[in-house]
C-alpha cells in the first residue's frame, strides 16, 4: 500500500532528512542500546525462580499457570487513572477489560503501576500549576518504576491529558525494546458551546457576570467523564499518538462508556499480544518510532491547529528516542502544512464535531494524499500508516474497520487540502533581541498579528489581574510576564490571563503577551509570544526590560524586538527576580532539584538532559560529568 502513496512534499522530505542526519550518531547509539536490552531479555524468562514467584504471587491460578509456562505474552498496564479528573476517570474499568481480553488470547496482563495525572484546568492560576510541566518527567520516572520488574513482553499505556501522554511516551522510548500500545479513553459528550463559555469568562473578568453565573457555565461545559471537548493539549495528544501509529485507527475520539470504546480497548489488548515476541509479530517501540513518526506528529499538530505545549513536549519526546528536533523544524513544516481543522479555540466546534465531520480517517486521507506525512512507517495495528484512512465499526458486536469518508461532512469544521482554512499551520518561531519563542496564530485574526506598544512588566500573573481591575491596562499595551520559565518556577501555564487580555482587545486596544512561561493548549485570539528562551532567570534578555519600553511583536515576519539603541541595550543590567514565594507550599519545595536541572524551553524544558546526545558529547570531551 505504501508504494502507491504520492511522493513526499519536498519540505517534509527535507525536514525528515535533516532530523535523520543531525541525529545520526545519537539515534544509532539509542538503537544499539535498545537492541542490547532486547538481547538481555524482554520478559520474565530472564528472572530467577525467586524473582518470578514474587512477580506472580498475587495472581489467580489461571494467570499464575500461564506465567509459569513462559510461552505466552504478559502485558504490563501503566495507568493514569484517578477519579477526580474527568479525562482519567473512565480508565478505572480498563484493567479488568484488558486482563479478560488477554486471557481470551491465552495470555496475561498485570497492572504494573499507576502514574500521577494532574489537571491544568484545576490548577490554572494556582500554585499547583508550577508542578504541572515537571509532572511530565515524574510520570516518565513512575512508568520506569512500574516496568522495571522485567515481567512484561509489552506495555499498554493508559493516559489522556496534557503532560501524561508525553511522560508515558518518554518512558516508552526508554523501554523501547518493548512493544507499546497507547490506549485512550475518549472525550466527554458536547456541553455548553466553548464560545459561550469564553464569553461568560470575559463578562466575569469585567465584573458583568457573577461567580454563580461563571460556575454554572463552567459546569455545563465540563460536565461528565471524558476529555474536555476543546482542542487543547489533551486532544492534541490523542491526535499525535494516532499520527504516529501508536493508537489503533480511529480510536482517539470515541466517547467513553460506549460499546465501541470497550470494543476498541479489547482489540488494543489483543493486538498488543500479537505485537509481542510470543505473539509472533514482534513490533518494539524503537523500531516503530523514528524521525518519520515524529514528523507525522508535527504535521498533524500543525494541520489541526494543536497545542503550543507540544513545541516543548515533542522536543523532549523525540530526545528520549534518540532524535534531535528544533523549533525551525516546526516553522518549516508549518509553512507547507495547510490548516484543515477549526475546533475551539481555532473555531466554534468541539472535538466531537470534528469526529462527526470525518475525524481522523479523513484527516489521514488528505495528508497522505498530499504527501505531507509518511505512509511507510510500521504501526501498532500491524500495518503501515495507509490503513489509517479506515475507521472502526461494530457489525453484530464484532469490531471491524472500513474506509472512512472521502469528503468532509462539515466543511465549517474539517476541510481538505484543496480548500483549507489557511494555507499554513499557523505556528511560527519568533526571534530577535528578546530571545527566541513560539507563537500560535491559528486563532489570531490577521489584524492582530503585529503589535507594537509600550510594555508593562509583571513578575506574578496575579499582578496583571490587579492592574486590569485598576484600569491601568486600558491602552495599547504588551504585557510582559517574566520569571515564569522552568528554572524560575516550573513554567506554569498563564491561561488565567486570557480573559483580561481578551477584554482589552475587544475594547479596541492593541494587546499582546510576551512571556518565558507557557500558555494553555487553548491559546486563543490574543497574540502570545511564549516559551521565550533563554528565560529571564537564566540570563535571558527579558530580565533587561523596563516598564514603558517599546516592543514589537510581528508574527508575520517572525520577529520579537525591543525598540532601543543597541549600545544602550547592551549596557543595561539584568534584574534578578524575587522568586522565594514560588518555591514553598503545595509541594513546590520538593521540586527544587527539578528547577535546578531544567533545560531551556527550546530543548524541551525537561530534567533528564539529552540522553544519548549527552553521552556522545561526554565521549568527545565536550562536557564533563560534573557539568551534566
N, C-alpha and C positions, 0 to 999 in steps of 0.2 A: 504493500500500500504506500509506503513512504516514497518509493521511486516515482509515483505518479503525482506527487505534490509539486506545486510551482517552485521555481528557483527562489532562493532566499533573496529578500531585499538586500541590495549591496551594503547599506549601512548596518543592517542586522548582522550580515556576514562579517563585516569588518570589525564591529564591536566584539562579536564572538571570537574572532581570530586574535584580537589584541588581548582579550582576557586570557585566552589559552596561552599566548606567548608570554605575557608578563607573569603568569602563574606557573610556568612550565616546571621549574625546579621544585617549587612549593607543592604543586599538585603531585608530582612524581613521588616526593617523599611521603605525602599523605597516602597515596595508593599503596606504596610499599608497606607502610605501617598497617593499613587495613588488611592487606594480603597476609602479612605476618600474623596478625591477630586471628585471621581465619585458619591459618595453619595450626595455631596453638589450640584451636577448638572453639566452636561457636555454641556449644551446648553442654549439657550435663555429663556427657560422656567423658569429659576431662576431670570430673570431680572424683574424689575418693569416696569409698562407701560411707564413711562418716559424714563427709560433706553432703552427700546425696540424701542420706537419711534425714538430716536436718532440713533439707530442702523440700521434702515431701511429707514430713511428719504429720502435718495438719490436713492432708488431703483425704478424701474418701477413698475407699478401697479400689473403685474403678480407675480413678485417676492415678492412684499410687501404683497399681499394677502396670498401667501404661508407661509411667515414668521409669519403672524398673526395667522395662524391656528395651529401652534405648532406640527403638526403631520407628518411633513416631515423633511428631513435632510437639514441642511445648512452647506456647506463646506467652510472652510477658506483657501484661497490661499495665500501662502507665496512664494514670487518670488525673485530671484537674478538677474532679468533682467537688463541689460543695453545694449546699442547698440554700445559701444566701444569695447567690448570683444567678440571675435568670438563665444566662447562656450555658452554665455548667450544671444546673440542677437536673436537666434531663439525663446526664451521664450516670446518675445513680443506678439505673437499671441495666446499663450496658454490660458490666462484667458478667452478670448471670447469663445474659443473652449470648455473649461471646463464649463462655465456658460450655454452654449447651451446644452451640454450633461446632465448637472444636471437638467435643465428644462424639458428635454425629459423624465427624470425619475420621474417627479413630485416633484423635489427638487430644491434647490437653491445653488448658490455659490457666495461668495463675496471676493473681493481682500482685504485680511486682512492687508497686509503690504509688503513693499519691504525691502530687506536687501542688504548691500553693497557686491560687488563682485569685488575684486581686482585681478590682474593677475600678477603672478610671472614672466611670460615671459616679461611683460612690465617693471616691476620694478627690474629685475635681475641686481645686481651690483649697484643699485641706492639707495639713502637714503630711498625712499618709501618702499623698501623691509623690512625695520626694523619695519614696521607696519603689515607685512604680517601675521605672526603667531598669533598675538593678534587679527587680524580681525576675526579669528575663534570665539573668545569669544564675540566680538562685534556682530557678526551675531547671536549667540545664544541669546544675550540680545535683539537684534532688533526683532527677531522672537517672543520672550516672550511678547514684547510690542504689536506686532500685534495680538497675540492670547489672550491678557489679557482681552479683552472685553467680553469674555464668551458668544459669539454669536454662537459658532460653535459646530457641532456634530462630525466633523472630520477635519483633515487638510491635504492639498496637498502641498508638499514641492518641489519647482521648483529650482533646482540648479545643478551645474555640477562640478566645479573646486576645487582647492586644499583645501582651508580652508572652503569653502562654505558648502559642504555636511557635514563634521564633525560638523560645527557650527549648521546647521539645525538639525542634529541628536541629539546633546546635548539638544537643545530646545525641540525636540520631546519627549525625555526621561523625561524632567521635566514637560511636558504636557502629561504624559504617559497615562492618563485616556482617551485621545482622540485616535481614530484610526488614523494611519498615512499612507499616500501613497507618496512615493518618485517618482517624475516624471522627467525623464531625457530628454535631448534634442538631444543627439547623436553626433558622431564625424563627422568632415568635410570629404569630399572625399579625397582620397590619392593625394598627391602632389609630390614635389621633394623627392626622397628617403632620409630617415634620415641619412644613411651612407654618402651620398654625401654632405648633409648639414653639418655634423660633419667634413668632410674632408676640406671643404671650410673655416669653422671656424678656424681650425688649421692652414691652409695656411695664413689666415688673421693675426693670432697671431704671425706667423713667419715673417710677412711683405711680403709674397709672393702672396697675393691677395689684391685687392683694396677694399675700403669701398663700392664702387659701386658693385663690384662682390659679396661681402658679403650680401648687402641689397637685391640684386636680388635673391640670393639663399634663404635667409630667406623668402622673399615674395612668392617664388614659393612653399615653404614648408607650410607656414601659409597663406592660400590663399582664404578662404571662410568661411561662417558661420559654426559653429560646433566646437567641441572639437579638440585640437591638436591631431594628429594621433599617436604620440609616446606613449609608455606605461609608463606614469609618474603618478603623484598623481591624476590627474583628472580622467583618465580612471581607475586607481585603485579604486577610489571612487565608480564608477559605478559598477564595478565587485563586490565589497564588499556589496553594497546595495542589489544586486541580490542574493549574497550568504546568506544573512540574511533574504531573503524573503520580502524585503521592496519594490522591483520592481516587476512588472509583469514578468513572464518568458520570456526571450529572448528579453527584451526591451532595454538593456543597450547600444547596439552598432548599432542601426538603424540610418542611416543618417537623419539629419533634412531636412525639406522641402519635404518629400516624403509622398505618400498616406499612407504607413504603419505607419510612425511616427505619423501622425494625428489620425489614427485609434487607435493606442495604447494610445494616450492621452485621446481620448474619452472613451475608455474602462476603463482606470485608474479611470476616474471620476465616471463612472457607478459602478465600483467595490468599490470605496470609499463610495458611497451611501449605497451599500449593507452591508458594514462593520460597519455601524453605528447602534445605538440602534433603531432609527426609521426604518432603513433598514432591521432589523430582524436578523442580524448575527454580533452582537457587537464584534469587534476584537480590543480592545485597545492596544496601543503600549506596555504597561507594561506587558501584558500577552503574547505578541509575542516575545519580545526581552529579552532573558536571557543568561546565560553563554553558552548555546549550540549555540545560534546565533553568539555570539562573537567568539567562537572557529571556527565556519564555516568561518567567515570573515578572521580570521588569516590564516587558512589553504588555503583559496582561494588566499589570498595575496601571500603566500609562493609558492604555486603551479604555480602561474603566474609570479613570479619574480617581484612583485609590489614594490611600492614606500616605501623607508625608512621613509618617513614622517609619515607613519602610526604607527611606533613604538612610536610616540608621540600621534597622534590623537586617535588611538584605546584605549589607556590607558585613555584618557580624556573622550572619548565617553562611555566606559564601566562604568567609575566612575559616570557619570550622570545617569546611570541606576542601580546604587547601586552595582556595581561589581568591584572587585579589580583584575586587571591583571598585570603581571610583564614581564620584558624582558626575564626572564627564560622561561616563557610560550611560547614566540616566538621561542626561541632557541630549546626547546624540541620538539615543533611541527615541526620546520624546519628539524630536524634530521630524521623524518619519512615521510615527505611530498616530493614526487618527483617533480622535475621541469618539467612541462608539456607544457610550452609556451616559444617561443622565439620571442618576439616582441621588437623592439628597445627601450632601449639601450641593451637589452639582445640578440638581433639578428638583422636581417636586415629588417624584415617585419614590417608593421604597424598594428594598431588595426583593420583596415578594412580587412586585410589579415586573421587575426585571426577569424573574424566574418565569412568570406567566407569558412574557413577551417573546420568549425563546431561550432565555437563560444561557448557560454555559455552552450547550451544544451549538447554538447559533454563533456565539462569540468565537468558538474554536473554528467553525466553518469559515467565518470571514477572515480571521487572522491567518489560518493555514492557506486559504485561497489566495491571499495577498502576499504570501511568502514572508510574513512578519514574525512567525515563530517556527521553531524547529519541530518537524513532524517525526523525526527519525530517532527519538530517544525512547528507551525502554520505560515501561510504566508498571505500577502495581497491578494493573488489570491484566497483565500478561501479553500486552500488545505494544505497538508504538502509539504516538500521540494522535495519529489519524483516526483511531477508534473513538476519540473523544468528541466527535461530531454526533455521537449517539447519546440517547438519554434513556433512563430506566422506566420500565412499565411493569405492572403486575398483570399477568394473564392467568386466571384461575388460581390466584395465590402464588404463582411462580414468577420469580424475577427474571426479566429479560430486557434486552436493550434493542432499541430501534433507532433509525436515523431521525435526528431532530429536524425542526422546521428549516426550510430553505429561505424563508422570508420572515422578517420580524413581524410579530403580531401586534406591535405597538411602537411605531417609529418616533413617538414622543419620549420613549424610554430607551429603546435599543435600535441601533441602525447598522447598516452595512458599510463597508469600506468605501463604496461608490458615493455615498451621500452621508458623510459623518457629521456629527455636531460641530466639530472643529477639525482642522487638518493636522493638528499636533496634539500631543498628550497632555499639554498644559502644566508641565513641571520643568523647572529650569534651575540652573545654578546661578547664584549671584556672586559677583567678585568685585573687589575694589579696595579702597584704603581702610575699610571697616572689617575686612576679612572675607571669608567665604561662607555662604549659606545656601539654602534652597528656598524656593517659593513655589507654591501650588496656585495656579491661576485659573484652573478649570471652572471655578465658581466665581471668579472675579471678573466683573464686566470690563471690557476694553478701556473705557474711560477712567477706570480707577487703577489701572496698572502702572501708571507713572505718578509718583507723588514726590514733590519737593516742598519741604516745610520745615519750620523750626522744630526742634525736638524738646520733649520733656522727659527727663530721666527718672526711672523708678528702679529701686533695688528690692522691692517687695510688691508682688502683684496686688496686695490689698491696698497699697497706697494709690494705685491707679483708680480703684473704685472710689476712694475718698476724694480724689481730685475731680473725678467726674461729677460726683454729687455736689461738690462745692462750685461747679461751673467753671473750673479752671481750664477745662479742655474744650470749651465752646469756641473753637477756632481751627484753622488748618494746623495740624499737628502730627508729628510722628512720635509715637510713644516708644521709648527705648527701655526695655525691661532687661536689666543686665544682672550678672552674678546668678544666673539660673542654669548654668551648664552642669555637666555631670560631676566635675570636680568640686563645684561650689555647693550644690545641694541636690544632686541626683537628677537634674534636668527634668523638672516636672512639666506636665502639660499646663498651658496657660489659657485653656479654653474658657475659663471663667471670665476672661476679659472680652470675649467676643460680643456679648450683648451691648456693652458700653460703647465699644468702638463702632459697632453697627449702628447704634443710635446717632452717633456723631456723623457718620457717613450719610445717614438718611436725612440729617439736617442740612446737608449740602456742603459739609466741610471735606477738605482733602485729608484723609486719615490713613495711617499705616502703622504697623507694628514691626519693630526690629528687636530681636532677642537672641541670646545664646541658649535659651530654653527651647521647649517644644510647643507646638500647638496640637490640638486634637486631631485624630483622624477625620473629624468633622470640620476641618479648616474650611472657612466659608468665604463670604463676599468681601471681607476686608483684606487688602494685601498684607501678607505677613512674611517678612524675611526671618527665617528661623534657623536653628542649629548653627548660629554664627560661630565660626571656628577660626583661630583659637578663641576659647571662651575668655571672658573678662578676667577670671581668676588665674588663668593660665597665660597671662601676658597678652591677651587679645586687645585689639585697639578699641573695643567698646569701653574699656576702662579709661580711655583718654577723653571721652566726650564730656562736654559741659552743657547744661541747660541753655537752650537758645541757639545752639549750633544748627546750621542748615544742612540737612541731609537729603540726598536724592536717591530714591528707590525707583529703579527703572526695570520693571520686569520684562519689558520688550527687548531691551538691549542686554539684559543680564548684568547690570551694574548696581553697586551699592556704595555710595561715597559720601563723605562729609565734605562740604564745600569750604575748604580752608587752605591757606597758603601752606605749601609743602614744608617749608622751613619751620613755621610755627607749629605745625602738626608734629614734626619730628622732635621738637623740643618739649612738647607737653609731657607732664608726668602722668603716670597711670595711678588712678585711685585704687586703694586697697579696700575691698568691701568688708563690712562688718557682718560676718556670717555665723556668729555663735548661736543666734536664735534658730538657725536652721538645723543644728546638729544634735539637739537633745529633744526627747519627747516622742511618743508613739513609735519607739523602737529605732529612731534615727541614729542614736548613738551606736547601735550595733553595726551600722554600715559605714563607719569611718574608714575602714580599710578599703572598702569598695570605692569611696570617693577618691582616696589616695591613688588607687590603681587605674582609675577610669581613663580610657583613651579618648582622643578627640572625637567629636561628632562625625567627622568625615571618615574616621577609622571604625565607626560602629558604636562608639561610646561604651564598649564592653570592658570587662576587667580581666579577661583571660590572656591578653597580649595577642600576638599574631600567630600562635601555634607554630606550624612549620616555618613560617617566614622568620620568626624569631630564632628558631633553631638554625636555620641556614645563615642568618646574619651572625650568629654566635660562632658558627664554624668558620666563617670568613673573617672573624676577628673584629667585626664592626660594633658589636655590643659585648658587654661582659656580664657575668651572672649577677653582679651587684646592681647593674643597670636595668635588669629585666623586671 
